[in-house]
Amino acid sequence: MFENLTESFSNLLRNLSGRGRISAQNVRAAMDDIRNALLEADVHYEVVQDFTRRVLEKSIGAQVIASLQPGEQMVKIVFDELVALMGPVDTRMYFVDPPPTIIMMCGLQGSGKTTTCGKLALYLKSKGKNPLLVAADTQRPAAIDQLVALGGQIETPVYREDPQAGPVSICRRAVDSARQNGRDVVILDTAGRLHLDTPLMDQLRQIGQVVKPHQIYLVVDSMVGQDAVNSARAFNTQLELDGVILTKFDSDTRGGAALSVKAITGKPIKFLGVGEKLQMLEEFHPDRIAQRMLGMGDVLTLVEKTQQEFDQTRMARMQEKLAKATFTLDDFLDQMRSLRKMGPMKQVLGMLPGAGAALKNAQVTEEELDRVEAIIQSMTRRERENPDMVDGSRRRRIARGSGAATEDVSRLIKGFAAARDMAKKLGGLSMGGRMRLMQSFGTMDMQALAAGELPIPTDGCKPRGGRLTPQQKRRLRDKRRRGQ
C-alpha cells in the first residue's frame, strides 16, 4: 500500500536533503510535485489544495530556508501535516453500562461489511468482551449463511431469524436476546446496496430509531479512492456516523481514501482491514500511517504484531541459537510460520524503516514461502538439523518430494548456511534482522546471501548490546557523506 505515494515523497524529500540550502523557488517546485503525487493517489482535490498550501506556508519560513538541514525540516513539516490531515483519532471504543453496547455496521455491497463484522467481533473478544453478531442483512443472498460461518470460526454466537421477519424486528429481538444471555456487545450486520438509494437509507434510519445504536460505523472499500469519500459523506448526512472502517488496505491502495475521509466528512477512520484473515483488523493511527507514507516504516505496529504472535521465552531461545549458530531449519520453519501469522510478508517487512524502497520490486509472495516450507518439510529430521549433509542425490529426492527444482533446494541450503554464519558473526540478530533474513529466504535469492550480502541492507541489524560491526560503521559513514 502507498507504494507510489511513498516513492514520490521519498524522491522529493531526498532531493531537498541533498542541498546545502534551499530557496522558496525550490520549495514551490517540490510542492507542485507533491500536489501531482497526491492527485495521482486519488486524494480529493480540495484536500490536496489545502494540504499543499499549509505545507508551503510553513516551509518558506526563515526557519527552513535558513536551516543547515532543510531536508529534515521538510520531512517534519510534511509528517506533521499528514498527521493533522488524518487525525486526531481516538481509537478507543466506549461501552455502556448496563450492557449491551450496540454497534451498527453499514456500507455498500462489496465493501467487505459482513467480513468486517466478524473481524470486529474477534477484536472485541481479544479485549475481554462477549459479542453477539446479528444477521440483519436480509437483502443479499447468502449474507446470513456467511455471517453464521464467520461466527463459527471465531466461536461467537450469531442471532438469525427468517428473513421475512424484517431487519428492524430482527435487530430489536436480537438486542433483547443479548440482554438475556449476558452478551455485552451487539454487532448489527445491516443490508447494503450496489449504490446509495432511498430504500436503503430508510431501512437504516428505521433500525436506528428502534434500536438506538451507541456507535455507527461505515465500512468502505479503500480501493475505490474518492468514491469512498463520497459514500462516507452521503451516509453521514443520513445517519451521523461515529467512524469509518477502511477495508482491503493490503491491496493496491493508493492512499486517497485514507487521506481524504477525515478532511471531507469530519469523521475519523477507526480501523483498517489489512488482510483476508479475521485477525487482520488494525486500529487506525494517523502518525503510523504518515510514517509508512514517508517510507519511515511502522515499528510500533510491528512490535504489537510481534508481541501477539511470538512467545518471549521462545524468542530468547531462538536468539541464543542464532548467536551460537545452532539454529536449524526446523527453527527457521517455526519462525517463518509465526511471521506469516502477522500478515503478508511484504506488508510486514514494509513496516521496517527504510524497507519500502528495497521491497519495491521484491517478489515476496505467499507462493514462494509455500515453496520454501515444502522443501524443508520434504527433508528428514537429520537433514533439517544438519543441512550440510544434503548431497546431490538427497537434493534430487527433496526436490521431487516438494515439487521444486533441484536448484531451489541448493540455493535454500547454501543461503541458510551463509545466513547462519552471518548471524553468528553479528552475535545474534534483532527481530528486524531476522525479518530481513526471512525475506531473503522467501524470495529464494540465495546467491546474495552466499556472498554475504542481504537484499535489504544490514545497517539496521545490530548485534546485542547495540554495537555496530566495522563493516556497518563504514556503510553508515558512506551514506552520511552521500547525504542519504
N, C-alpha and C positions, 0 to 999 in steps of 0.2 A: 504494500500500500504506500501511497505518496511517493513512489519512486521518481516519477518525472518532476514533481514539485520539489522533492529533496535535492535532486540533481541540479535544478535551476537555482535554488537558494545557495547551494554549496558553491557552484561556479561563480555566482555573483559576489558572494562574500569572500571567496578566495582571491578574486581579482582585486578587491579593495584591500584585502590583507597584505597583498604583495607590494603595496605602495607605501612609501615613507610618510607621505601626507596626501590628503585628498582635498578636492575643491568642491564647491557647490555644484559645479557642472558634472563632476564625476558622480556625485550622489544622485542628481536628477537623472542621469543616464541609467544608473543602477535601478532607480525606481521605475523607469519605463520598462526595463526588463522584468522586474518583479511583477508589474502590472500585467504584462503579457503572460507570464508564467501562471498567475492566479486565474486569469481568464481561460487559459487552456485547461486548467484544473476544474473548470466549470463552477467557479465561485461566482456568486451573484454580483452583477455589475456594480450595484450601489455599494456593496460591501468592499469590493476591490477599490473603488474610488476613495472611500472613506479611509480604508487601511493605508493606502499609499500616501494619502495626504498627511495623515498623522505621523507616519514614519519620516516623511520628507521634512516636516516641520521640526521634528526633534533632531534629525540628522544634520541639517545645515547649520545648527547652532555652533557656537565657537568651541564648545567642549569636544566636538567630534573632529571638525576640520583642523583645529589646532593640536589635536592629540597626536602623540607619537605612536599610538596603536589604534588607528581609526577602524581597522577591520574588526577588532574585538568590541569596540564601541558599537559598531553597526550590528554585530551579532546580538548584543544585549538589547538594543532598541527593537530590532525585528522580533526577537524572542518575547519581550515584554508585550509588544502589540499583538502578537499571535495569541498569547495567553489572555489578554484583555478581550480579544475578539470572541474567543470561545467560552470564556468564564465570566465571573467566578461560578463554580458549580459545587453545590453541597451534595455529595454522593450518598449521604446517609438516607436511609428510609425510615420514616416515622410511623410508629404503630400506636393504635388507640387502646385505651383501657376503659371499659372492658372490651375484649376482642369480640368478633374478629375485625381485622383491618381489611377493607375491601379495595382491591386493585382492579381497575377496569382497563383491559388492553384493547386497543382499536388499531385499525390500519387497513390498507387496501390489500386485495388478494395478491399473492405472490411476494409479499414483503417479508414473509417468514414469521408471521404473528403467532401461529399455533406452536411452532418450534420454540419461539422465544418464551412463550408461557411456560413450557417445560423447563427451559434453562433458568428462568426466574424462580420457579419452584425449587429447583435443585440449589440455586444460590441461597434462597431463604432457609432451606434445610441446613446448609452449612453454617448459618448464623443462629441455629438453635430453634427455628420456627417449625410449625406443623401446618403446612399449607394444604388447601383444598383446591383442585383445579375444577373449573366449571365449563362444560361443553355447551356454550350458548351460541355457537355458530351453526345455526340450523339451515344456512343458505348454501354452503359449499358441500358438495358430495364428499363423503368420507372424512370430513373435518372432525366429527365426533370420534370415529374409529382411530384417527391419527392421534388425537389427544389421549385417548384411553391407552394406546400403545406407548406413548411417551410417559404417561403416569406409571405404567408397569415397569418401565426401565429404571425409573428413579424411586420406585416404591412409594408413590404418592397417590392417594385416592382421587378419583375423578367422578364428579357428580354429573349424571346424564339422565335425560328423560326422552320420551318420544318427541321428535322434532315438531309434531303437530301441536304440542303444548304451547309453543311460542317462547321466544327468548326472554321476554320480560318476566313471565311466570316462572320459567326455569331459574333465572337468576335470583328471584325473590325466595323461592323454596330452597335454593342452594345455600343461601346465607343462613336460613333457619336451621338447615341440616348441620352447617358448620358450628353454630352455637351449641347445638345438642350433642355434638360429637367431639367437642374440645379442639376444634381446628381454629387457630388464631389468625390465619391469613386466608382470604378467599381471592383467587385469581380468575377473573371472568374473561374467557376467550370469546369475544363477540364476533359477529359476522363482518366480512369485508366485501368489497365490490371491486370490479375491474377499474372503476373510475368513481369519482365523487358524484353522488346523486341524492335527491331529496328523500327517497325511502330509507336509504342507509342512515342519514343523519337523523331522521325522525325516530327510527328504531333506537339509535344510540341515546338520543335525548330521553326517550321513554324509560330506558333502563336506568339512566342517571337519575331521573326524577323518582323512580320507585325504590331503587336500591341505595341511592345516595353514596356512591363510591368515595372513599377518602383520597384516593390517588388515581389519576387517569394518565396512562402512558400511550403515546402514539408510536407504533413500530413502523419504521420506514427503511426502504432499501437504499443503502448508501451509494449503490452503483448508478442510480438514476440522476445524481447531481442536483441541478436546480429544481427538477420536478419534486424531489423530496422536500425542498423548502416550500414549494407551492402547496403541497399536500399538508404539511405541518401548519401553514398559515390558515388554510381552509378549515381543518379540523379544530384548530384553536379558537377560531371565530365562533364555532358552534358549541364546543364542549368545555372550553377553558382547561387546557392541558396542564399537567404538572411536570411533564418532561417528555423527552424523546429518546427512543432506543434505536440506534443505527445497526442494521444487520449487514451481513456479508462484507464485513470490514477487512476480511482476509483476502478478498478478491482484488480485481484490478480497480481499486478505489482511487480516484484522482484527488479526493480531498475536498471537493466543492461543497458537499453536504455538511461535513464537519465544520467547515469554516463559515458557513452561511446561516445555518439553522438558528443559532442563538441571536445573531445580529438582526435577522429579519423578523423572527417571531417573538423574541424575548424569552423563549422557553429553553431551559438548559437540556443538553444531552446528558442523560443519566447513565446509560450503559451502552456497551459496544458488543455486538456479536462477532467474534473473531474466528469462528470455525464452525464446522457442522456438528461436532460433538457437543453433548448437552452441558458439559462443564465449561465450555468456551464462551463465557459471558464475563466481560470485564467492566469494572466501574470506570467511568469516564473522568480522566484527569487532564484538564487543559494544558498544564505545564508539561506533562509527559508526552502528549501528542505534539506539542510545539517542539520538544526535543527531537522527536522522531522526524518531523518535517525538516529540521535543520541538520539532520544527519548526526545528532549527538547521541543517538541510542535512547534506551529507556531502561536504565539499570534498576530503578525501583520496582517496576513491574516484573522484570526478570527475576529479581530477588524474591518477590512474593510468589511467583510461579515455582521457583526452585524450592522454597520452604514448604510448599504444598506437596510437591512430588518426591522430594528427596529426604530420606531419613538422615538426621545429622550424624548419628553414630556410624552409619554406613558410609557417609561421605568422608568422614575422618579416616575410616579404614581404607577406603579407596585412595585417599591422598597419600597414605603411608605406603601402599603398594606401588603407586606411581613413583614415589621417591626412591624406593628400593628396586625398581624395575622388575617387580614380581607380578605386575598387572597382566592378567591373562585375557584371552579372547572371550572367555565366559564373563569376566568382569566388564569388558568393553560392551558386550551384548546387553548386560544388565543396565549399564549406564545409558546406552542408546535407547533402550525401551523406556526408561524413566524420562529421558529428554523428549521423546516423541509424545508422551502424555501431555507435555506442556503446550503442544500445538505444532503446526507445520514447522519443519526445521528452519526454513528460510526466514519465517516470521520471527522465530525465537532468536536466531543468530542476528537478525536485523536490530535487536534491542541492544546489541553490543556497540559501544561508542566507536564510530568510525567504520563500522562494518557495512554500512549501506552501500557505499561506492564499490567496495570489494565484492559484494554479493550481487551487483547489478546483472552480471552475465553468468553467474554461477547457476548450474543446473542442480539445485538441491531439491530433488524430487523424492516423494514417498516411494516411488518405484525403485529408485537407486538404493534407498535404505532397505527396502524389502529384499533386494538382491544381496546386499551385504549380510543381512540376517540369515538368508537362505544358505549362503556359503558357509557361515560359521556353524549353523545347525547341521550341515552335512558332514562336519568333521567329527572324529571320535573325541572322547574326553581327553585322551592323552595328547591328541593333536592340538586341541584348544589350549591346553596348558603349556604346550611346548611347540609353537608353530614352526620352529626351526627344523623339526624332524620331517616336515612335509616335503617329500621329494617329488620327482616328476610323475611317477605312477600314482601317488596319493593325490596329487593335484588334479590329474585327469579324472580320478574317481570322484573327488569332491565336486568338480565342475559338472559331471554327469548328474550327480545327485541333486545339485542346486539349480540346474538349468542355466548356469552361467558359462562364460567362456573360460578356458584354462588361463588365459592372460589376466582375467579379472581376479582369479584366485591368487595368481602370482603377485599381482600388484597389491592386493589386500595384505598378504603375508609380509611382503617386503616393506610396505608402508607401516604396518603395525610394529615391526621390529625397529624401524627408524624412529618412529614416534615414541616408543617405549624408551629407547636410548636417550632421546632428546629430553623426555620428562625427567629422567634420572639426572641429567646434567643440570637441569633447572631446579632440581631439588623438590619436584612435585609441582604440578600445575594448579593454578587457581581455577574457579569454575569457568571464568571467561576463557582461559587457556584450554580447558577440557572441551569446551564447545567448539573452539577453533579446530581442535583435533577431530572432533566428531564430524564437522563439516567436511574436513579433508577426506575422511573415510567414506562419508556419504556420497561424495561426488567421484569416488574412485580415482582421484588424482594422486596416485601414489608415487609417481616419479619425482614430484616436487618434494614430497616428504622424504624420499630416499636420499635426495640431495641435501636434506637438512633445511629446506625452505618451505614454510607453510604458505598456502594460497592467501591467507589473511596474515598480515604482519604480526610477529610475536612480541611487539613492543609492550603490549598490554599484559602479557603473561609473566607476571612477576613471580619469582621464587618465594618461598615462605620467608617472612621477615621483611618483605618489601624491597629487597635489593635487586638492582638490575645487573645482568651479566655485562662484561665488557663489550660484547657484540651489540647488545641492546643500547648501551650508552652511546656507541658510535652512531647507530642509526638515529637515535634521538637528536644528537648534535647535528647530523647531516640535515635532518628535517628542519631544525631551527634555522640553520644557515640559509636553506631554500625558502624560508618564510612559510612553511606549511603548518 
